[in-house]
Amino acid sequence: MKQFWNERYQQSEYVYGENPNGFFREKLLKLLPGSILLPGEGEGRNAVWAARQGWKVTAIDYSEAARSKALALAERHGGVAIDYHLDDIDSFPYPKDHFDAAALIFIHHSPEMRLITHRKIMDALKPGGYIIVEAFTPEQLNYNSGGPKNPEMLYTAEILCSDFASLNILFVDVAIHTLDEGKHHSGPASTVRLFAQKPSD
């Protein structure tokens, strides 16, 4: 799988675009800048935008090609700082109660690893911290705008609400959205969006 992503990211264009995900942007603009965790960050579109808004960004991805492009994108935007770790998001040593926010933007796991990794990310949030999630639903198999073809790796609102049940769910929605995020996320798509907050104590 790492080879697949390195090959995808090795092309010169930014395959998911250079602009942030729309839901990520919308929710982050409502929060005061602090520290943010971005697992599976890829080519840096969300990390660089967040850093430009004043966030202290920790990004994780195991693709060397993705990291190189993310750092190049950061340099093009005034040399904003992103702390980009070359690591597997499932085995990364997440610090406990450390981040003010986290975002999982189209990060799809197998059922065996999904809940484990989601729990690690929740534990890494400070009390009162926020999480932003957008993922493809099983209905996405009817569209050609991106996402895994394995139905077991697609998420429903029920799955996300169950995984993040210890948080306060502030928003959850399933809808058809038109994606414009590079050539691999383009056109109508069925996605689930979730915004939640870790209880203060």
Buried (B, 14 or more C-beta within 10 A) or exposed (E): EEEEBBEBBBEEEBBBBBBBBBBBBEBBEEBEBBBBBBBBBBBBBBBBBBBBBEBBBBBBBBBBBBBBBBBEBBEEEEEBEBEBBEEBBBEBEBEEEBBBBBBBBBBBBEEEEBBEBBBBBBBBBBEEBBBBBBBBBBBBBEBEBBBBEEEEBBBBBEBBBEBBEEBEBEEBEBEBBEBEBBEBBBEEBBBBBBBBBBEEE
